[in-house]
Amino acid sequence: MDLGLKGKTAIITGGSSGIGKAVAREFGREGVEVALVSRTIENLEATAKELAAETGGRYISIAADTSSEDSIKAMVQRAARELGHLDILVNGAARVGGSRPAPILAEITEEDFWDDMKTKVLGYLICAREVAPHMASQGWGRIINISGLAARQSGTIIGSMRNVSVAAMTKNLADQLGPQGINVTVVHPGLTRTERTAALVEAQMSSQGITAEEAEKRMASNISIGRMVDAEEIAYVITFLASPKSVAINGDAIATAGGSGRAIHY
């Protein structure tokens, strides 16, 4: 299927690694010109060089801190100037979770809360606010917010709060921007294979005295397809949502976790 993405442009925050990098790769293959955004320019430039060689696509690197309004404004202005127009925003910048157990109530600090909320909730919102006029002026755009399954389950207080907030923001933006040709959706990944997975598996092996195969099996025990989802497989879904073919989906959440638990969402 031709997704109709050739000639489109995109900003991907959190684009130097993980799901963001996988999305950038698929965008490049579809002919999308991409502005990769994260805090560290060296990582961005290495990713841009790698993906350009792999896909033949055009990638530009913009270092920005999405917890800073001024930084976001400057990033969007530069992306618009260098790409010529803005069609797609993938909001993916967030504090990395899963490297340590989620803090219990007594351990949570104000700093923990605001670091998460400023980056993933307020940061997403300001990115959307800044790109929306560019999209509205051309009557078309796509905003995809990467959230997570903590929105649908307990176990990490701040993680659930931030992800529910992203979902609520998504629906509000979709209702407001839909009449201007801008669709807004939210994607909920679960356990995902990225560059960080090997270290997590090794930690499980060391702490539990098990093999890598057993560690992965235990990590994926609640996934109905029987394994963790690869970042590339999430990128396929996001690439579709970024395309004109996805016009029937607006304001809704798409879980990309391979089937999680026994809960029914409708």
TIPA-987906 format. One record per residue (C-alpha): residue number from 1; residue in one letter; x, y, z negated. Coordinates in Angstrom, 2 decimals, always signed. Each point is the difference from the previous one (the first is absolute). Layout:
+-----+------+---------+---------+---------+
!  nr ! rest !      px !      py !      pz !
+-----+------+---------+---------+---------+
! NUM !    A !       X !       Y !       Z !
...
+-----+------+---------+---------+---------+
This chain:
+-----+------+---------+---------+---------+
!  nr ! rest !      px !      py !      pz !
+-----+------+---------+---------+---------+
!   1 !    M !   +0.00 !   +0.00 !   +0.00 !
!   2 !    D !   +1.24 !   +3.47 !   +0.90 !
!   3 !    L !   -0.49 !   +2.01 !   -3.20 !
!   4 !    G !   +0.21 !   +3.30 !   +1.84 !
!   5 !    L !   +2.81 !   +1.33 !   -2.18 !
!   6 !    K !   +2.57 !   +0.89 !   +2.64 !
!   7 !    G !   +0.88 !   +3.68 !   -0.23 !
!   8 !    K !   -1.39 !   +0.40 !   -3.52 !
!   9 !    T !   +2.12 !   +1.35 !   -2.86 !
!  10 !    A !   +0.15 !   -1.01 !   -3.64 !
!  11 !    I !   +1.36 !   +0.97 !   -3.39 !
!  12 !    I !   +0.79 !   -2.93 !   -2.29 !
!  13 !    T !   +0.88 !   +0.86 !   -3.59 !
!  14 !    G !   +1.96 !   -2.69 !   -1.77 !
!  15 !    G !   +1.19 !   -0.91 !   +3.47 !
!  16 !    S !   +3.58 !   -1.09 !   -0.62 !
!  17 !    S !   -0.78 !   -3.47 !   -1.37 !
!  18 !    G !   -2.69 !   -2.51 !   -0.88 !
!  19 !    I !   -3.47 !   +0.31 !   +1.48 !
!  20 !    G !   +0.71 !   +3.50 !   +1.32 !
!  21 !    K !   +2.97 !   -1.24 !   +2.00 !
!  22 !    A !   -2.03 !   -2.93 !   +1.36 !
!  23 !    V !   -2.73 !   +2.41 !   +1.11 !
!  24 !    A !   +2.58 !   +2.24 !   +1.66 !
!  25 !    R !   +1.31 !   -3.00 !   +1.93 !
!  26 !    E !   -3.47 !   -0.92 !   +1.31 !
!  27 !    F !   -0.74 !   +3.63 !   +0.86 !
!  28 !    G !   +3.20 !   +0.17 !   +2.01 !
!  29 !    R !   -0.96 !   -3.12 !   +1.91 !
!  30 !    E !   -3.35 !   +1.62 !   +0.83 !
!  31 !    G !   +1.60 !   +3.19 !   +1.33 !
!  32 !    V !   -0.63 !   +2.23 !   -3.03 !
!  33 !    E !   +2.63 !   +2.64 !   -0.84 !
!  34 !    V !   +0.65 !   -0.14 !   -3.73 !
!  35 !    A !   +1.21 !   +2.38 !   -2.70 !
!  36 !    L !   +1.45 !   -2.16 !   -2.76 !
!  37 !    V !   -0.21 !   +1.64 !   -3.43 !
!  38 !    S !   +1.56 !   -0.88 !   -3.35 !
!  39 !    R !   +2.26 !   +1.65 !   -2.56 !
!  40 !    T !   +3.37 !   -1.32 !   +1.18 !
!  41 !    I !   +1.22 !   +1.17 !   +3.39 !
!  42 !    E !   +2.71 !   -2.70 !   +0.29 !
!  43 !    N !   -2.58 !   -2.79 !   -0.29 !
!  44 !    L !   -2.30 !   +1.76 !   +2.45 !
!  45 !    E !   +2.70 !   +0.46 !   +2.62 !
!  46 !    A !   +1.09 !   -3.63 !   -0.28 !
!  47 !    T !   -3.61 !   -1.18 !   +0.43 !
!  48 !    A !   -0.63 !   +2.38 !   +2.90 !
!  49 !    K !   +3.11 !   -1.22 !   +1.81 !
!  50 !    E !   -0.89 !   -3.66 !   -0.58 !
!  51 !    L !   -3.62 !   +0.35 !   +1.16 !
!  52 !    A !   +0.88 !   +2.12 !   +3.04 !
!  53 !    A !   +2.46 !   -2.68 !   +1.15 !
!  54 !    E !   -2.54 !   -2.74 !   -0.63 !
!  55 !    T !   -3.11 !   +1.57 !   +1.54 !
!  56 !    G !   +1.30 !   +2.68 !   +2.37 !
!  57 !    G !   -2.25 !   +2.46 !   -1.80 !
!  58 !    R !   +0.68 !   +3.50 !   -1.26 !
!  59 !    Y !   +0.52 !   +0.50 !   -3.72 !
!  60 !    I !   +0.89 !   +3.16 !   -1.88 !
!  61 !    S !   +1.11 !   +0.11 !   -3.64 !
!  62 !    I !   -1.36 !   +2.56 !   -2.47 !
!  63 !    A !   +1.07 !   -0.08 !   -3.64 !
!  64 !    A !   -2.82 !   +1.16 !   -2.27 !
!  65 !    D !   -1.29 !   -0.45 !   -3.52 !
!  66 !    T !   -3.73 !   -0.68 !   +0.15 !
!  67 !    S !   -0.41 !   +0.95 !   -3.65 !
!  68 !    S !   +0.82 !   +3.58 !   +1.07 !
!  69 !    E !   -2.56 !   +2.13 !   +1.83 !
!  70 !    D !   +2.65 !   +2.24 !   +1.54 !
!  71 !    S !   +1.96 !   -3.02 !   +1.23 !
!  72 !    I !   -3.11 !   -1.48 !   +1.61 !
!  73 !    K !   -0.86 !   +3.26 !   +1.74 !
!  74 !    A !   +3.50 !   +0.31 !   +1.43 !
!  75 !    M !   -0.04 !   -3.65 !   +1.10 !
!  76 !    V !   -3.30 !   +0.29 !   +1.87 !
!  77 !    Q !   +1.06 !   +3.25 !   +1.68 !
!  78 !    R !   +3.23 !   -1.59 !   +1.21 !
!  79 !    A !   -1.75 !   -3.16 !   +1.20 !
!  80 !    A !   -2.53 !   +2.05 !   +1.96 !
!  81 !    R !   +2.75 !   +2.11 !   +1.52 !
!  82 !    E !   +2.20 !   -2.93 !   +1.03 !
!  83 !    L !   -2.76 !   -2.39 !   +1.10 !
!  84 !    G !   -2.13 !   +2.67 !   +1.67 !
!  85 !    H !   -3.27 !   -1.14 !   -1.58 !
!  86 !    L !   -1.17 !   -2.20 !   -2.86 !
!  87 !    D !   -2.38 !   -2.92 !   +0.52 !
!  88 !    I !   +0.56 !   -2.49 !   -2.83 !
!  89 !    L !   +0.95 !   +0.17 !   -3.66 !
!  90 !    V !   +0.93 !   -3.12 !   -1.95 !
!  91 !    N !   +0.25 !   +0.85 !   -3.68 !
!  92 !    G !   +2.32 !   -2.57 !   -1.54 !
!  93 !    A !   +2.40 !   +1.82 !   -2.35 !
!  94 !    A !   -0.34 !   -1.29 !   -3.55 !
!  95 !    R !   +1.97 !   -1.08 !   -3.01 !
!  96 !    V !   +1.06 !   -3.61 !   +0.47 !
!  97 !    G !   -1.85 !   -2.37 !   -2.30 !
!  98 !    G !   +0.49 !   -3.62 !   -0.95 !
!  99 !    S !   +3.66 !   +0.27 !   -1.02 !
! 100 !    R !   -0.96 !   -0.22 !   -3.69 !
! 101 !    P !   -3.13 !   -0.98 !   -1.95 !
! 102 !    A !   -2.71 !   +2.65 !   -0.03 !
! 103 !    P !   +0.10 !   +2.03 !   -3.24 !
! 104 !    I !   -2.70 !   -0.65 !   -2.57 !
! 105 !    L !   -2.03 !   +2.88 !   -1.40 !
! 106 !    A !   +2.40 !   +0.71 !   -2.87 !
! 107 !    E !   +2.94 !   +0.27 !   +2.41 !
! 108 !    I !   -1.52 !   +2.43 !   +2.50 !
! 109 !    T !   +1.42 !   +3.51 !   +0.05 !
! 110 !    E !   -1.24 !   +3.21 !   +1.56 !
! 111 !    E !   +3.01 !   -0.13 !   +2.32 !
! 112 !    D !   -1.02 !   -3.48 !   +1.23 !
! 113 !    F !   -3.48 !   +1.25 !   +0.80 !
! 114 !    W !   +0.90 !   +3.21 !   +1.79 !
! 115 !    D !   +2.90 !   -1.48 !   +1.98 !
! 116 !    D !   -2.42 !   -2.52 !   +1.51 !
! 117 !    M !   -2.90 !   +2.37 !   +0.49 !
! 118 !    K !   +2.01 !   +2.88 !   +1.49 !
! 119 !    T !   +1.66 !   -2.24 !   +2.58 !
! 120 !    K !   -2.75 !   -2.39 !   +1.04 !
! 121 !    V !   -3.22 !   +1.91 !   -0.65 !
! 122 !    L !   +0.76 !   +3.72 !   +0.17 !
! 123 !    G !   +2.77 !   -0.63 !   +2.54 !
! 124 !    Y !   -2.36 !   -1.92 !   +2.29 !
! 125 !    L !   -2.64 !   +2.71 !   -0.38 !
! 126 !    I !   +2.34 !   +2.87 !   +0.87 !
! 127 !    C !   +1.43 !   -1.91 !   +2.98 !
! 128 !    A !   -3.55 !   -0.49 !   +1.27 !
! 129 !    R !   -0.86 !   +3.65 !   -0.60 !
! 130 !    E !   +3.02 !   +1.17 !   +1.97 !
! 131 !    V !   -0.44 !   -2.30 !   +3.01 !
! 132 !    A !   -3.79 !   +0.28 !   +0.28 !
! 133 !    P !   -0.04 !   +3.40 !   +1.76 !
! 134 !    H !   +2.35 !   -1.34 !   +2.68 !
! 135 !    M !   -2.28 !   -2.97 !   +0.60 !
! 136 !    A !   -3.21 !   +2.05 !   -0.15 !
! 137 !    S !   +1.31 !   +2.43 !   +2.61 !
! 138 !    Q !   +0.24 !   -2.85 !   +2.51 !
! 139 !    G !   -3.17 !   -1.77 !   -1.15 !
! 140 !    W !   +1.74 !   -3.28 !   -0.89 !
! 141 !    G !   +2.09 !   -1.49 !   -2.75 !
! 142 !    R !   +0.58 !   -2.95 !   -2.28 !
! 143 !    I !   +1.02 !   +0.03 !   -3.67 !
! 144 !    I !   +0.84 !   -3.35 !   -1.61 !
! 145 !    N !   +0.68 !   -0.08 !   -3.73 !
! 146 !    I !   +1.99 !   -2.96 !   -1.31 !
! 147 !    S !   -1.29 !   -0.80 !   -3.47 !
! 148 !    G !   -0.07 !   -3.49 !   -1.56 !
! 149 !    L !   -2.02 !   -2.76 !   -1.62 !
! 150 !    A !   +0.49 !   +1.53 !   -3.45 !
! 151 !    A !   -3.06 !   +2.01 !   +1.06 !
! 152 !    R !   -2.02 !   -3.20 !   -0.31 !
! 153 !    Q !   +1.50 !   -1.69 !   -3.03 !
! 154 !    S !   +1.30 !   +0.75 !   -3.47 !
! 155 !    G !   +3.48 !   -0.64 !   -1.33 !
! 156 !    T !   +1.72 !   +3.30 !   +0.72 !
! 157 !    I !   -1.80 !   +3.01 !   -1.43 !
! 158 !    I !   +1.64 !   +2.80 !   +1.95 !
! 159 !    G !   +0.26 !   -2.15 !   +3.13 !
! 160 !    S !   -3.73 !   -0.61 !   -0.01 !
! 161 !    M !   -0.76 !   +3.65 !   -0.72 !
! 162 !    R !   +2.18 !   +1.32 !   +2.82 !
! 163 !    N !   -1.28 !   -2.53 !   +2.54 !
! 164 !    V !   -3.66 !   +0.56 !   -0.85 !
! 165 !    S !   +0.69 !   +3.73 !   +0.37 !
! 166 !    V !   +1.45 !   -0.56 !   +3.47 !
! 167 !    A !   -3.08 !   -1.99 !   +1.01 !
! 168 !    A !   -2.34 !   +2.72 !   -1.28 !
! 169 !    M !   +2.03 !   +2.67 !   +1.76 !
! 170 !    T !   -0.16 !   -1.99 !   +3.24 !
! 171 !    K !   -3.80 !   -0.11 !   +0.05 !
! 172 !    N !   -0.29 !   +3.69 !   -0.79 !
! 173 !    L !   +2.45 !   +0.93 !   +2.76 !
! 174 !    A !   -1.74 !   -2.29 !   +2.49 !
! 175 !    D !   -3.37 !   +1.61 !   -0.62 !
! 176 !    Q !   +1.46 !   +3.50 !   +0.33 !
! 177 !    L !   +2.29 !   -0.60 !   +2.97 !
! 178 !    G !   -2.00 !   -2.56 !   +1.97 !
! 179 !    P !   -2.06 !   +2.63 !   +1.86 !
! 180 !    Q !   +3.31 !   +1.47 !   +1.22 !
! 181 !    G !   +1.08 !   -3.28 !   +1.57 !
! 182 !    I !   +2.28 !   -1.06 !   -2.85 !
! 183 !    N !   -0.44 !   -3.47 !   -1.49 !
! 184 !    V !   +1.41 !   -0.70 !   -3.46 !
! 185 !    T !   +0.48 !   -3.49 !   -1.42 !
! 186 !    V !   +1.78 !   -1.66 !   -2.91 !
! 187 !    V !   +1.96 !   -3.25 !   +0.11 !
! 188 !    H !   +0.49 !   -2.16 !   -3.10 !
! 189 !    P !   +3.08 !   -2.23 !   +0.29 !
! 190 !    G !   +0.66 !   -2.63 !   -2.63 !
! 191 !    L !   +3.18 !   -2.00 !   -0.47 !
! 192 !    T !   +1.99 !   +0.82 !   +3.13 !
! 193 !    R !   +3.28 !   -1.30 !   +1.37 !
! 194 !    T !   +2.39 !   +2.92 !   +0.48 !
! 195 !    E !   +3.71 !   +0.66 !   -0.41 !
! 196 !    R !   -0.51 !   -0.17 !   -3.78 !
! 197 !    T !   -1.48 !   -3.51 !   -0.06 !
! 198 !    A !   +3.27 !   -1.93 !   -0.14 !
! 199 !    A !   +1.01 !   +1.76 !   -3.22 !
! 200 !    L !   -3.40 !   -0.65 !   -1.58 !
! 201 !    V !   +0.19 !   -3.68 !   +0.93 !
! 202 !    E !   +3.51 !   -0.24 !   -1.40 !
! 203 !    A !   -1.17 !   +1.54 !   -3.27 !
! 204 !    Q !   -2.79 !   -2.59 !   -0.24 !
! 205 !    M !   +2.48 !   -2.78 !   +0.71 !
! 206 !    S !   +2.36 !   +1.22 !   -2.70 !
! 207 !    S !   -2.61 !   +0.61 !   -2.70 !
! 208 !    Q !   -1.97 !   -3.19 !   +0.60 !
! 209 !    G !   +2.71 !   -2.39 !   +1.18 !
! 210 !    I !   -1.79 !   -0.87 !   +3.23 !
! 211 !    T !   +0.80 !   -0.15 !   +3.71 !
! 212 !    A !   -0.68 !   +2.81 !   +2.46 !
! 213 !    E !   -2.77 !   -2.06 !   +1.59 !
! 214 !    E !   -1.70 !   -0.54 !   -3.36 !
! 215 !    A !   +0.43 !   +3.67 !   -0.92 !
! 216 !    E !   -1.74 !   +1.12 !   +3.17 !
! 217 !    K !   -2.73 !   -2.59 !   -0.51 !
! 218 !    R !   -0.70 !   +1.31 !   -3.50 !
! 219 !    M !   +0.07 !   +3.61 !   +1.15 !
! 220 !    A !   -2.59 !   -0.81 !   +2.69 !
! 221 !    S !   -2.17 !   -2.25 !   -2.17 !
! 222 !    N !   -2.94 !   +2.42 !   +0.17 !
! 223 !    I !   +0.15 !   +0.56 !   +3.77 !
! 224 !    S !   -2.48 !   -2.08 !   +1.97 !
! 225 !    I !   +2.21 !   -0.37 !   +3.10 !
! 226 !    G !   +2.58 !   -1.65 !   -2.25 !
! 227 !    R !   +2.90 !   +2.44 !   +0.53 !
! 228 !    M !   +0.86 !   +3.64 !   -0.34 !
! 229 !    V !   -0.86 !   +2.29 !   +2.88 !
! 230 !    D !   +2.87 !   +1.46 !   +2.03 !
! 231 !    A !   +0.32 !   +3.77 !   +0.35 !
! 232 !    E !   -0.22 !   -0.47 !   +3.78 !
! 233 !    E !   -3.43 !   -1.60 !   -0.37 !
! 234 !    I !   -1.25 !   +3.02 !   -1.94 !
! 235 !    A !   +1.49 !   +2.24 !   +2.69 !
! 236 !    Y !   -2.16 !   -1.72 !   +2.62 !
! 237 !    V !   -3.14 !   +1.04 !   -1.90 !
! 238 !    I !   +1.20 !   +3.57 !   -0.54 !
! 239 !    T !   +0.94 !   +0.34 !   +3.67 !
! 240 !    F !   -3.54 !   -0.96 !   +0.98 !
! 241 !    L !   -1.46 !   +2.46 !   -2.52 !
! 242 !    A !   +2.22 !   +2.72 !   +1.50 !
! 243 !    S !   -1.37 !   -0.64 !   +3.47 !
! 244 !    P !   -3.06 !   +1.31 !   +1.86 !
! 245 !    K !   -1.38 !   -3.56 !   -0.15 !
! 246 !    S !   -0.67 !   +0.38 !   -3.75 !
! 247 !    V !   -2.60 !   +2.76 !   +0.33 !
! 248 !    A !   -2.72 !   -2.14 !   -1.63 !
! 249 !    I !   +1.97 !   -0.18 !   -3.27 !
! 250 !    N !   -0.03 !   +3.18 !   -2.06 !
! 251 !    G !   +0.23 !   +0.55 !   -3.75 !
! 252 !    D !   +0.33 !   -3.68 !   -0.76 !
! 253 !    A !   +2.63 !   -2.17 !   -1.70 !
! 254 !    I !   +1.70 !   -2.92 !   +1.74 !
! 255 !    A !   +1.71 !   -2.59 !   -2.20 !
! 256 !    T !   +3.13 !   -1.46 !   +1.60 !
! 257 !    A !   +1.01 !   -2.49 !   -2.67 !
! 258 !    G !   -0.77 !   -3.32 !   +1.65 !
! 259 !    G !   -3.05 !   -0.57 !   -2.20 !
! 260 !    S !   +0.41 !   +0.74 !   -3.69 !
! 261 !    G !   -1.75 !   -1.68 !   -2.91 !
! 262 !    R !   -3.67 !   -0.91 !   -0.23 !
! 263 !    A !   -1.56 !   +3.47 !   -0.04 !
! 264 !    I !   -2.55 !   +0.98 !   +2.63 !
! 265 !    H !   +0.10 !   +3.56 !   +1.34 !
! 266 !    Y !   -2.85 !   +1.23 !   +2.16 !
+-----+------+---------+---------+---------+
